[in-house]
Amino acid sequence: MKSSKRKAKPRPGESNISGGSRNGFSAGTKILAAIDEATEILRAEGLASKQLTIRTNKVPPAPRVCGPGDVKRVRELLRASQAVFAGFLGVNVNTLRSWEQGKRLPQPIACRFLSEIESDPLYWRQRIGQGTVQIEPGSRPRKTINNQ
């Protein structure tokens, strides 16, 4: 396929994207202009298809940063001890303590999970109630399922 450098036709009220990010256009506008340019090149080469499918996906917002008060508040919403809550989250009880004391911040995935728990504490309280956490001296908490 021949390589031809053609400038994309700007959409009404826009200019070409060659000015970089300093021209005041959003990334979406630049992407659409690049798609238009690619489509025109394909048409000029006789390679254009009759249908173009574009899918858009929403990206969830980044999890908020959790502070010590957030971790303790969520744990208390579940009415769980530090040991039970640590076992439920799959972290060491010392890690949970360091989060609650502000010595360390939880990783973003833990913050997302804490937000989920906070959005429906009753559901998660029931999930914790489905099993028991056994703590053996010198080991990490383990959750076992009650066989009733």
C-alpha positions as CSV (number, residue, x, y, z in Angstrom):
1,M,0.0,0.0,0.0
2,K,1.3,3.4,-0.9
3,S,2.1,5.8,1.9
4,S,0.5,9.1,1.4
5,K,0.6,12.0,3.8
6,R,-2.8,13.6,3.6
7,K,-4.2,16.0,6.1
8,A,-7.5,15.1,7.6
9,K,-10.4,17.4,6.8
10,P,-11.3,19.2,10.0
11,R,-14.8,18.7,11.3
12,P,-16.9,21.8,11.4
13,G,-15.4,24.3,13.8
14,E,-12.1,22.4,14.1
15,S,-8.7,22.7,12.6
16,N,-6.1,19.9,11.8
17,I,-4.5,18.0,14.7
18,S,-1.0,18.9,13.7
19,G,-0.7,21.5,16.4
20,G,-0.2,18.9,19.1
21,S,-1.8,19.2,22.5
22,R,-1.2,22.9,22.7
23,N,-4.0,23.7,20.2
24,G,-6.7,23.3,22.8
25,F,-8.4,20.2,21.3
26,S,-9.3,17.3,23.4
27,A,-7.8,13.9,23.0
28,G,-11.1,12.6,21.7
29,T,-11.3,15.2,19.0
30,K,-7.7,14.3,17.9
31,I,-8.6,10.6,17.8
32,L,-11.7,11.3,15.7
33,A,-9.6,13.4,13.3
34,A,-7.0,10.6,13.0
35,I,-9.8,8.1,12.3
36,D,-11.1,10.4,9.6
37,E,-7.6,10.7,8.1
38,A,-7.1,6.9,8.1
39,T,-10.5,6.4,6.5
40,E,-9.7,8.8,3.7
41,I,-6.4,7.2,3.0
42,L,-8.1,3.7,2.8
43,R,-10.7,5.1,0.4
44,A,-8.0,6.7,-1.8
45,E,-6.2,3.4,-2.0
46,G,-9.5,1.5,-2.7
47,L,-9.3,-0.4,0.5
48,A,-12.2,1.1,2.4
49,S,-14.8,-1.2,3.8
50,K,-18.4,-0.5,3.6
51,Q,-18.9,-0.5,7.4
52,L,-16.8,0.9,10.2
53,T,-17.6,-0.2,13.8
54,I,-16.5,1.9,16.7
55,R,-17.0,0.6,20.2
56,T,-16.8,2.9,23.3
57,N,-16.2,1.6,26.8
58,K,-16.6,3.5,30.0
59,V,-13.6,3.3,32.2
60,P,-14.5,3.2,35.9
61,P,-13.0,6.0,37.9
62,A,-9.8,5.3,39.8
63,P,-10.3,4.2,43.4
64,R,-10.1,7.0,45.9
65,V,-7.2,7.0,48.3
66,C,-8.2,5.4,51.7
67,G,-7.0,6.9,54.9
68,P,-6.8,5.3,58.3
69,G,-10.3,6.5,59.3
70,D,-11.8,5.0,56.1
71,V,-10.4,1.5,56.8
72,K,-11.5,1.5,60.4
73,R,-15.0,2.9,59.5
74,V,-15.5,0.1,56.9
75,R,-14.4,-2.5,59.3
76,E,-16.8,-1.2,62.0
77,L,-19.6,-1.1,59.4
78,L,-19.1,-4.9,59.2
79,R,-18.9,-5.2,63.0
80,A,-15.7,-7.2,62.5
81,S,-12.6,-7.5,64.6
82,Q,-9.3,-6.6,63.0
83,A,-8.4,-10.3,62.8
84,V,-11.7,-11.2,61.1
85,F,-11.6,-8.3,58.7
86,A,-7.9,-9.0,57.8
87,G,-8.8,-12.6,57.1
88,F,-11.8,-11.5,54.9
89,L,-9.6,-9.1,52.9
90,G,-6.8,-11.7,52.6
91,V,-4.2,-9.5,54.3
92,N,-2.1,-10.0,57.4
93,V,-3.6,-8.5,60.6
94,N,-0.5,-6.4,61.0
95,T,-1.1,-4.9,57.5
96,L,-4.6,-4.0,58.5
97,R,-3.4,-2.5,61.8
98,S,-0.8,-0.4,59.9
99,W,-3.6,0.9,57.6
100,E,-5.8,1.8,60.5
101,Q,-2.9,3.5,62.3
102,G,-1.9,5.5,59.2
103,K,1.6,3.9,59.0
104,R,0.8,2.6,55.5
105,L,-1.8,3.3,52.9
106,P,-3.8,0.4,51.3
107,Q,-3.1,-0.5,47.7
108,P,-5.6,0.9,45.2
109,I,-7.3,-2.6,44.8
110,A,-7.9,-2.7,48.5
111,C,-9.4,0.8,48.4
112,R,-11.7,-0.3,45.6
113,F,-12.8,-3.3,47.6
114,L,-13.3,-1.1,50.7
115,S,-15.5,1.2,48.6
116,E,-17.6,-1.8,47.4
117,I,-18.0,-3.0,51.0
118,E,-19.1,0.5,52.1
119,S,-21.7,0.7,49.3
120,D,-23.5,-2.4,50.7
121,P,-22.3,-3.4,54.1
122,L,-25.2,-5.6,54.9
123,Y,-24.4,-7.9,51.9
124,W,-20.7,-8.1,53.0
125,R,-21.6,-8.6,56.6
126,Q,-23.6,-11.7,55.4
127,R,-20.7,-12.9,53.3
128,I,-18.4,-12.7,56.4
129,G,-21.1,-14.6,58.4
130,Q,-21.0,-17.5,55.9
131,G,-17.7,-18.7,57.2
132,T,-15.6,-18.4,60.3
133,V,-12.0,-17.2,60.5
134,Q,-9.6,-19.5,62.3
135,I,-6.4,-18.1,63.7
136,E,-3.6,-20.4,64.6
137,P,-0.6,-19.0,66.5
138,G,2.0,-17.8,64.1
139,S,-0.1,-18.1,61.0
140,R,-2.3,-16.0,58.7
141,P,-6.0,-16.0,59.3
142,R,-7.8,-18.6,57.3
143,K,-11.5,-18.6,56.4
144,T,-13.3,-21.9,56.5
145,I,-16.9,-22.6,55.4
146,N,-19.4,-23.8,58.0
147,N,-20.9,-27.1,57.0
148,Q,-24.4,-26.9,58.2
